[in-house]
Amino acid sequence: MVGGVTGERAYSVFVDPETIENKDGLINSWSKLEFEETQRDDDGLSYKEVLIASDVDCENRTYSYTDS
């Protein structure tokens, strides 16, 4: 699992509109982050993209995600 994705790196975000769902007041979707430069995780593995499962709670104004 890739962690530590921050706004300090140049990347583009692509949201898959076909995955957007409303489940019990949470808006769920999948998106992909594509980095301009190859990234390395703590184990030295390289990657250029990350998949993100997102949950947005509009009522409570919260956002959570799981990255891969």
Distance bins in CASP14 RR format, pairs under 12 A and 6 or more apart:
PFRMAT RR
TARGET T0000
AUTHOR 0000-0000-0000
RMODE 2
METHOD distances of the structure
MODEL  1
1 41 0 0 0 0 1 0 0 0 0 0 0
1 42 0 0 0 0 0 1 0 0 0 0 0
1 43 0 0 0 0 0 1 0 0 0 0 0
1 45 0 0 0 0 0 1 0 0 0 0 0
1 47 0 0 0 0 0 1 0 0 0 0 0
1 50 0 0 0 0 1 0 0 0 0 0 0
1 51 0 0 0 0 0 1 0 0 0 0 0
1 52 0 0 0 0 0 1 0 0 0 0 0
1 53 0 0 0 0 0 1 0 0 0 0 0
1 65 0 0 0 0 0 1 0 0 0 0 0
1 66 0 0 0 0 1 0 0 0 0 0 0
1 67 1 0 0 1 0 0 0 0 0 0 0
1 68 1 0 0 1 0 0 0 0 0 0 0
2 9 0 0 0 0 0 1 0 0 0 0 0
2 11 0 0 0 0 0 1 0 0 0 0 0
2 33 0 0 0 0 1 0 0 0 0 0 0
2 35 0 0 0 0 0 1 0 0 0 0 0
2 39 1 0 0 1 0 0 0 0 0 0 0
2 40 0 0 0 0 1 0 0 0 0 0 0
2 41 1 0 1 0 0 0 0 0 0 0 0
2 42 0 0 0 0 1 0 0 0 0 0 0
2 43 0 0 0 0 0 1 0 0 0 0 0
2 44 0 0 0 0 0 1 0 0 0 0 0
2 45 0 0 0 0 1 0 0 0 0 0 0
2 46 0 0 0 0 0 1 0 0 0 0 0
2 47 1 0 0 1 0 0 0 0 0 0 0
2 48 0 0 0 0 0 1 0 0 0 0 0
2 49 0 0 0 0 1 0 0 0 0 0 0
2 50 1 0 1 0 0 0 0 0 0 0 0
2 51 0 0 0 0 1 0 0 0 0 0 0
2 52 0 0 0 0 1 0 0 0 0 0 0
2 65 0 0 0 0 0 1 0 0 0 0 0
2 66 0 0 0 0 0 1 0 0 0 0 0
2 67 1 0 1 0 0 0 0 0 0 0 0
2 68 1 0 0 1 0 0 0 0 0 0 0
3 9 0 0 0 0 0 1 0 0 0 0 0
3 33 0 0 0 0 0 1 0 0 0 0 0
3 39 0 0 0 0 1 0 0 0 0 0 0
3 40 0 0 0 0 0 1 0 0 0 0 0
3 41 1 0 0 1 0 0 0 0 0 0 0
3 42 0 0 0 0 1 0 0 0 0 0 0
3 43 0 0 0 0 0 1 0 0 0 0 0
3 45 0 0 0 0 0 1 0 0 0 0 0
3 47 0 0 0 0 0 1 0 0 0 0 0
3 50 0 0 0 0 1 0 0 0 0 0 0
3 52 0 0 0 0 0 1 0 0 0 0 0
3 65 0 0 0 0 0 1 0 0 0 0 0
3 66 0 0 0 0 0 1 0 0 0 0 0
3 67 1 0 1 0 0 0 0 0 0 0 0
3 68 0 0 0 0 1 0 0 0 0 0 0
4 33 0 0 0 0 0 1 0 0 0 0 0
4 39 0 0 0 0 1 0 0 0 0 0 0
4 40 0 0 0 0 0 1 0 0 0 0 0
4 41 0 0 0 0 1 0 0 0 0 0 0
4 42 0 0 0 0 1 0 0 0 0 0 0
4 50 0 0 0 0 1 0 0 0 0 0 0
4 52 0 0 0 0 0 1 0 0 0 0 0
4 65 0 0 0 0 0 1 0 0 0 0 0
4 67 0 0 0 0 1 0 0 0 0 0 0
5 11 1 0 0 1 0 0 0 0 0 0 0
5 13 0 0 0 0 0 1 0 0 0 0 0
5 31 0 0 0 0 0 1 0 0 0 0 0
5 32 0 0 0 0 0 1 0 0 0 0 0
5 33 1 0 0 1 0 0 0 0 0 0 0
5 34 0 0 0 0 0 1 0 0 0 0 0
5 35 0 0 0 0 1 0 0 0 0 0 0
5 39 0 0 0 0 1 0 0 0 0 0 0
5 41 0 0 0 0 0 1 0 0 0 0 0
5 47 0 0 0 0 0 1 0 0 0 0 0
5 49 0 0 0 0 0 1 0 0 0 0 0
5 50 1 0 0 1 0 0 0 0 0 0 0
5 51 0 0 0 0 0 1 0 0 0 0 0
5 52 0 0 0 0 1 0 0 0 0 0 0
5 65 0 0 0 0 1 0 0 0 0 0 0
5 66 0 0 0 0 0 1 0 0 0 0 0
5 67 1 0 0 1 0 0 0 0 0 0 0
5 68 0 0 0 0 0 1 0 0 0 0 0
6 33 0 0 0 0 0 1 0 0 0 0 0
6 35 0 0 0 0 0 1 0 0 0 0 0
6 39 0 0 0 0 0 1 0 0 0 0 0
6 50 0 0 0 0 0 1 0 0 0 0 0
6 67 0 0 0 0 0 1 0 0 0 0 0
7 13 0 0 0 0 0 1 0 0 0 0 0
7 33 0 0 0 0 1 0 0 0 0 0 0
7 35 0 0 0 0 0 1 0 0 0 0 0
8 35 0 0 0 0 0 1 0 0 0 0 0
8 37 0 0 0 0 0 1 0 0 0 0 0
8 39 0 0 0 0 0 1 0 0 0 0 0
9 33 0 0 0 0 1 0 0 0 0 0 0
9 34 0 0 0 0 0 1 0 0 0 0 0
9 35 1 0 0 1 0 0 0 0 0 0 0
9 36 1 0 0 1 0 0 0 0 0 0 0
9 37 1 0 0 1 0 0 0 0 0 0 0
9 38 0 0 0 0 0 1 0 0 0 0 0
9 39 1 0 0 1 0 0 0 0 0 0 0
9 40 0 0 0 0 0 1 0 0 0 0 0
9 47 0 0 0 0 0 1 0 0 0 0 0
9 48 0 0 0 0 0 1 0 0 0 0 0
9 50 0 0 0 0 0 1 0 0 0 0 0
10 33 0 0 0 0 0 1 0 0 0 0 0
10 34 0 0 0 0 1 0 0 0 0 0 0
10 35 1 0 0 1 0 0 0 0 0 0 0
10 36 1 0 1 0 0 0 0 0 0 0 0
10 37 1 0 0 1 0 0 0 0 0 0 0
10 38 0 0 0 0 0 1 0 0 0 0 0
10 39 0 0 0 0 0 1 0 0 0 0 0
10 48 0 0 0 0 0 1 0 0 0 0 0
11 31 0 0 0 0 0 1 0 0 0 0 0
11 32 0 0 0 0 1 0 0 0 0 0 0
11 33 1 0 1 0 0 0 0 0 0 0 0
11 34 1 0 0 1 0 0 0 0 0 0 0
11 35 1 0 1 0 0 0 0 0 0 0 0
11 36 1 0 0 1 0 0 0 0 0 0 0
11 37 0 0 0 0 1 0 0 0 0 0 0
11 38 0 0 0 0 0 1 0 0 0 0 0
11 39 0 0 0 0 1 0 0 0 0 0 0
11 47 0 0 0 0 0 1 0 0 0 0 0
11 48 0 0 0 0 1 0 0 0 0 0 0
11 49 0 0 0 0 1 0 0 0 0 0 0
11 50 0 0 0 0 1 0 0 0 0 0 0
11 52 0 0 0 0 0 1 0 0 0 0 0
12 31 0 0 0 0 0 1 0 0 0 0 0
12 32 0 0 0 0 1 0 0 0 0 0 0
12 33 1 0 0 1 0 0 0 0 0 0 0
12 34 1 0 1 0 0 0 0 0 0 0 0
12 35 0 0 0 0 1 0 0 0 0 0 0
12 36 0 0 0 0 1 0 0 0 0 0 0
12 48 0 0 0 0 0 1 0 0 0 0 0
12 49 0 0 0 0 1 0 0 0 0 0 0
12 50 0 0 0 0 0 1 0 0 0 0 0
13 29 0 0 0 0 0 1 0 0 0 0 0
13 30 0 0 0 0 0 1 0 0 0 0 0
13 31 1 0 1 0 0 0 0 0 0 0 0
13 32 1 0 0 1 0 0 0 0 0 0 0
13 33 1 0 1 0 0 0 0 0 0 0 0
13 34 0 0 0 0 1 0 0 0 0 0 0
13 35 0 0 0 0 0 1 0 0 0 0 0
13 49 0 0 0 0 0 1 0 0 0 0 0
13 50 0 0 0 0 0 1 0 0 0 0 0
13 51 0 0 0 0 0 1 0 0 0 0 0
13 52 0 0 0 0 1 0 0 0 0 0 0
13 54 0 0 0 0 0 1 0 0 0 0 0
13 65 0 0 0 0 0 1 0 0 0 0 0
14 29 0 0 0 0 0 1 0 0 0 0 0
14 30 0 0 0 0 1 0 0 0 0 0 0
14 31 1 0 0 1 0 0 0 0 0 0 0
14 32 1 0 1 0 0 0 0 0 0 0 0
14 33 0 0 0 0 1 0 0 0 0 0 0
14 34 1 0 0 1 0 0 0 0 0 0 0
14 49 0 0 0 0 1 0 0 0 0 0 0
14 50 0 0 0 0 0 1 0 0 0 0 0
14 51 0 0 0 0 0 1 0 0 0 0 0
14 52 0 0 0 0 0 1 0 0 0 0 0
15 27 0 0 0 0 0 1 0 0 0 0 0
15 28 0 0 0 0 0 1 0 0 0 0 0
15 29 1 0 1 0 0 0 0 0 0 0 0
15 30 1 0 0 1 0 0 0 0 0 0 0
15 31 1 0 1 0 0 0 0 0 0 0 0
15 32 0 0 0 0 1 0 0 0 0 0 0
15 33 0 0 0 0 0 1 0 0 0 0 0
15 51 0 0 0 0 0 1 0 0 0 0 0
15 52 0 0 0 0 1 0 0 0 0 0 0
15 53 0 0 0 0 0 1 0 0 0 0 0
15 54 0 0 0 0 1 0 0 0 0 0 0
15 56 0 0 0 0 0 1 0 0 0 0 0
16 28 0 0 0 0 0 1 0 0 0 0 0
16 29 1 0 0 1 0 0 0 0 0 0 0
16 30 1 0 1 0 0 0 0 0 0 0 0
16 31 1 0 0 1 0 0 0 0 0 0 0
16 32 1 0 0 1 0 0 0 0 0 0 0
16 51 0 0 0 0 1 0 0 0 0 0 0
16 52 0 0 0 0 0 1 0 0 0 0 0
16 53 0 0 0 0 0 1 0 0 0 0 0
16 54 0 0 0 0 0 1 0 0 0 0 0
17 27 0 0 0 0 0 1 0 0 0 0 0
17 29 1 0 0 1 0 0 0 0 0 0 0
17 30 0 0 0 0 1 0 0 0 0 0 0
17 31 0 0 0 0 0 1 0 0 0 0 0
18 29 0 0 0 0 1 0 0 0 0 0 0
18 30 0 0 0 0 1 0 0 0 0 0 0
18 31 0 0 0 0 0 1 0 0 0 0 0
19 27 0 0 0 0 0 1 0 0 0 0 0
19 28 1 0 0 1 0 0 0 0 0 0 0
19 29 1 0 1 0 0 0 0 0 0 0 0
19 30 1 0 1 0 0 0 0 0 0 0 0
19 31 0 0 0 0 1 0 0 0 0 0 0
19 32 0 0 0 0 0 1 0 0 0 0 0
19 51 0 0 0 0 0 1 0 0 0 0 0
19 52 0 0 0 0 0 1 0 0 0 0 0
19 53 0 0 0 0 1 0 0 0 0 0 0
19 54 0 0 0 0 1 0 0 0 0 0 0
19 55 0 0 0 0 0 1 0 0 0 0 0
20 26 0 0 0 0 0 1 0 0 0 0 0
20 27 1 0 0 1 0 0 0 0 0 0 0
20 28 1 0 0 1 0 0 0 0 0 0 0
20 29 1 0 1 0 0 0 0 0 0 0 0
20 30 0 0 0 0 1 0 0 0 0 0 0
20 31 0 0 0 0 1 0 0 0 0 0 0
20 53 0 0 0 0 0 1 0 0 0 0 0
20 54 0 0 0 0 1 0 0 0 0 0 0
20 55 0 0 0 0 0 1 0 0 0 0 0
20 56 0 0 0 0 1 0 0 0 0 0 0
21 27 1 0 0 1 0 0 0 0 0 0 0
21 28 1 0 1 0 0 0 0 0 0 0 0
21 29 1 0 0 1 0 0 0 0 0 0 0
21 30 0 0 0 0 0 1 0 0 0 0 0
21 53 0 0 0 0 0 1 0 0 0 0 0
21 54 0 0 0 0 0 1 0 0 0 0 0
21 55 0 0 0 0 0 1 0 0 0 0 0
21 56 0 0 0 0 0 1 0 0 0 0 0
22 28 1 0 0 1 0 0 0 0 0 0 0
22 29 0 0 0 0 0 1 0 0 0 0 0
22 55 0 0 0 0 0 1 0 0 0 0 0
22 56 0 0 0 0 1 0 0 0 0 0 0
22 57 0 0 0 0 0 1 0 0 0 0 0
22 58 0 0 0 0 1 0 0 0 0 0 0
22 59 0 0 0 0 0 1 0 0 0 0 0
23 29 0 0 0 0 0 1 0 0 0 0 0
23 55 0 0 0 0 1 0 0 0 0 0 0
23 56 0 0 0 0 0 1 0 0 0 0 0
23 57 0 0 0 0 0 1 0 0 0 0 0
24 55 0 0 0 0 0 1 0 0 0 0 0
24 57 0 0 0 0 1 0 0 0 0 0 0
24 59 0 0 0 0 0 1 0 0 0 0 0
25 55 0 0 0 0 1 0 0 0 0 0 0
25 56 0 0 0 0 1 0 0 0 0 0 0
25 57 1 0 0 1 0 0 0 0 0 0 0
25 58 1 0 0 1 0 0 0 0 0 0 0
25 59 1 0 0 1 0 0 0 0 0 0 0
25 60 0 0 0 0 1 0 0 0 0 0 0
25 62 0 0 0 0 0 1 0 0 0 0 0
26 53 0 0 0 0 0 1 0 0 0 0 0
26 54 0 0 0 0 1 0 0 0 0 0 0
26 55 1 0 1 0 0 0 0 0 0 0 0
26 56 1 0 0 1 0 0 0 0 0 0 0
26 57 1 0 1 0 0 0 0 0 0 0 0
26 58 0 0 0 0 1 0 0 0 0 0 0
26 59 0 0 0 0 1 0 0 0 0 0 0
26 60 0 0 0 0 1 0 0 0 0 0 0
26 62 0 0 0 0 1 0 0 0 0 0 0
26 63 0 0 0 0 0 1 0 0 0 0 0
26 64 0 0 0 0 1 0 0 0 0 0 0
27 53 0 0 0 0 0 1 0 0 0 0 0
27 54 0 0 0 0 1 0 0 0 0 0 0
27 55 1 0 0 1 0 0 0 0 0 0 0
27 56 1 0 1 0 0 0 0 0 0 0 0
27 57 1 0 0 1 0 0 0 0 0 0 0
27 58 1 0 0 1 0 0 0 0 0 0 0
27 59 0 0 0 0 0 1 0 0 0 0 0
27 60 0 0 0 0 0 1 0 0 0 0 0
27 62 0 0 0 0 0 1 0 0 0 0 0
27 63 0 0 0 0 1 0 0 0 0 0 0
27 64 0 0 0 0 0 1 0 0 0 0 0
28 52 0 0 0 0 0 1 0 0 0 0 0
28 53 1 0 0 1 0 0 0 0 0 0 0
28 54 1 0 0 1 0 0 0 0 0 0 0
28 55 1 0 1 0 0 0 0 0 0 0 0
28 56 0 0 0 0 1 0 0 0 0 0 0
28 57 0 0 0 0 0 1 0 0 0 0 0
28 63 0 0 0 0 0 1 0 0 0 0 0
28 64 0 0 0 0 0 1 0 0 0 0 0
28 65 0 0 0 0 0 1 0 0 0 0 0
28 66 0 0 0 0 0 1 0 0 0 0 0
29 51 0 0 0 0 0 1 0 0 0 0 0
29 52 0 0 0 0 1 0 0 0 0 0 0
29 53 1 0 0 1 0 0 0 0 0 0 0
29 54 1 0 1 0 0 0 0 0 0 0 0
29 55 0 0 0 0 1 0 0 0 0 0 0
29 56 0 0 0 0 1 0 0 0 0 0 0
29 63 0 0 0 0 0 1 0 0 0 0 0
29 65 0 0 0 0 1 0 0 0 0 0 0
29 66 0 0 0 0 0 1 0 0 0 0 0
30 50 0 0 0 0 0 1 0 0 0 0 0
30 51 1 0 0 1 0 0 0 0 0 0 0
30 52 1 0 0 1 0 0 0 0 0 0 0
30 53 1 0 1 0 0 0 0 0 0 0 0
30 54 1 0 0 1 0 0 0 0 0 0 0
30 55 0 0 0 0 0 1 0 0 0 0 0
30 65 0 0 0 0 0 1 0 0 0 0 0
30 66 0 0 0 0 0 1 0 0 0 0 0
30 67 0 0 0 0 0 1 0 0 0 0 0
30 68 0 0 0 0 1 0 0 0 0 0 0
31 49 0 0 0 0 0 1 0 0 0 0 0
31 50 0 0 0 0 1 0 0 0 0 0 0
31 51 1 0 0 1 0 0 0 0 0 0 0
31 52 1 0 1 0 0 0 0 0 0 0 0
31 53 0 0 0 0 1 0 0 0 0 0 0
31 54 1 0 0 1 0 0 0 0 0 0 0
31 55 0 0 0 0 0 1 0 0 0 0 0
31 56 0 0 0 0 0 1 0 0 0 0 0
31 63 0 0 0 0 0 1 0 0 0 0 0
31 65 0 0 0 0 1 0 0 0 0 0 0
31 66 0 0 0 0 0 1 0 0 0 0 0
31 67 0 0 0 0 0 1 0 0 0 0 0
31 68 0 0 0 0 0 1 0 0 0 0 0
32 47 0 0 0 0 0 1 0 0 0 0 0
32 48 0 0 0 0 0 1 0 0 0 0 0
32 49 1 0 1 0 0 0 0 0 0 0 0
32 50 1 0 0 1 0 0 0 0 0 0 0
32 51 1 0 1 0 0 0 0 0 0 0 0
32 52 1 0 0 1 0 0 0 0 0 0 0
32 53 0 0 0 0 0 1 0 0 0 0 0
32 54 0 0 0 0 0 1 0 0 0 0 0
32 67 0 0 0 0 0 1 0 0 0 0 0
32 68 0 0 0 0 1 0 0 0 0 0 0
33 39 0 0 0 0 1 0 0 0 0 0 0
33 47 0 0 0 0 1 0 0 0 0 0 0
33 48 0 0 0 0 1 0 0 0 0 0 0
33 49 1 0 0 1 0 0 0 0 0 0 0
33 50 1 0 1 0 0 0 0 0 0 0 0
33 51 0 0 0 0 1 0 0 0 0 0 0
33 52 1 0 0 1 0 0 0 0 0 0 0
33 54 0 0 0 0 0 1 0 0 0 0 0
33 65 0 0 0 0 0 1 0 0 0 0 0
33 67 0 0 0 0 1 0 0 0 0 0 0
33 68 0 0 0 0 0 1 0 0 0 0 0
34 47 0 0 0 0 0 1 0 0 0 0 0
34 48 1 0 0 1 0 0 0 0 0 0 0
34 49 1 0 1 0 0 0 0 0 0 0 0
34 50 0 0 0 0 1 0 0 0 0 0 0
34 51 0 0 0 0 0 1 0 0 0 0 0
34 52 0 0 0 0 0 1 0 0 0 0 0
35 46 0 0 0 0 0 1 0 0 0 0 0
35 47 1 0 0 1 0 0 0 0 0 0 0
35 48 1 0 1 0 0 0 0 0 0 0 0
35 49 1 0 0 1 0 0 0 0 0 0 0
35 50 1 0 0 1 0 0 0 0 0 0 0
36 48 0 0 0 0 1 0 0 0 0 0 0
36 49 0 0 0 0 0 1 0 0 0 0 0
37 46 0 0 0 0 0 1 0 0 0 0 0
37 47 0 0 0 0 0 1 0 0 0 0 0
37 48 1 0 0 1 0 0 0 0 0 0 0
37 49 0 0 0 0 0 1 0 0 0 0 0
38 44 0 0 0 0 0 1 0 0 0 0 0
38 45 0 0 0 0 0 1 0 0 0 0 0
38 46 1 0 1 0 0 0 0 0 0 0 0
38 47 1 0 0 1 0 0 0 0 0 0 0
38 48 1 0 1 0 0 0 0 0 0 0 0
38 49 0 0 0 0 0 1 0 0 0 0 0
39 45 0 0 0 0 1 0 0 0 0 0 0
39 46 1 0 0 1 0 0 0 0 0 0 0
39 47 1 0 1 0 0 0 0 0 0 0 0
39 48 1 0 0 1 0 0 0 0 0 0 0
39 49 0 0 0 0 1 0 0 0 0 0 0
39 50 0 0 0 0 1 0 0 0 0 0 0
39 67 0 0 0 0 0 1 0 0 0 0 0
40 46 1 0 1 0 0 0 0 0 0 0 0
40 47 1 0 0 1 0 0 0 0 0 0 0
40 48 0 0 0 0 0 1 0 0 0 0 0
41 47 1 0 0 1 0 0 0 0 0 0 0
41 50 0 0 0 0 0 1 0 0 0 0 0
41 67 0 0 0 0 0 1 0 0 0 0 0
41 68 0 0 0 0 0 1 0 0 0 0 0
47 67 0 0 0 0 0 1 0 0 0 0 0
47 68 0 0 0 0 1 0 0 0 0 0 0
49 67 0 0 0 0 0 1 0 0 0 0 0
49 68 0 0 0 0 1 0 0 0 0 0 0
50 65 0 0 0 0 0 1 0 0 0 0 0
50 66 0 0 0 0 0 1 0 0 0 0 0
50 67 1 0 1 0 0 0 0 0 0 0 0
50 68 1 0 0 1 0 0 0 0 0 0 0
51 65 0 0 0 0 0 1 0 0 0 0 0
51 66 0 0 0 0 1 0 0 0 0 0 0
51 67 1 0 0 1 0 0 0 0 0 0 0
51 68 1 0 1 0 0 0 0 0 0 0 0
52 63 0 0 0 0 0 1 0 0 0 0 0
52 64 0 0 0 0 0 1 0 0 0 0 0
52 65 1 0 1 0 0 0 0 0 0 0 0
52 66 1 0 0 1 0 0 0 0 0 0 0
52 67 1 0 1 0 0 0 0 0 0 0 0
52 68 1 0 0 1 0 0 0 0 0 0 0
53 63 0 0 0 0 0 1 0 0 0 0 0
53 64 0 0 0 0 1 0 0 0 0 0 0
53 65 1 0 0 1 0 0 0 0 0 0 0
53 66 1 0 1 0 0 0 0 0 0 0 0
53 67 0 0 0 0 1 0 0 0 0 0 0
53 68 1 0 0 1 0 0 0 0 0 0 0
54 62 0 0 0 0 0 1 0 0 0 0 0
54 63 1 0 0 1 0 0 0 0 0 0 0
54 64 1 0 0 1 0 0 0 0 0 0 0
54 65 1 0 1 0 0 0 0 0 0 0 0
54 66 0 0 0 0 1 0 0 0 0 0 0
54 67 0 0 0 0 1 0 0 0 0 0 0
55 62 0 0 0 0 1 0 0 0 0 0 0
55 63 1 0 0 1 0 0 0 0 0 0 0
55 64 1 0 1 0 0 0 0 0 0 0 0
55 65 1 0 0 1 0 0 0 0 0 0 0
55 66 0 0 0 0 1 0 0 0 0 0 0
56 62 1 0 0 1 0 0 0 0 0 0 0
56 63 1 0 1 0 0 0 0 0 0 0 0
56 64 0 0 0 0 1 0 0 0 0 0 0
56 65 0 0 0 0 1 0 0 0 0 0 0
57 63 1 0 0 1 0 0 0 0 0 0 0
57 64 0 0 0 0 1 0 0 0 0 0 0
END
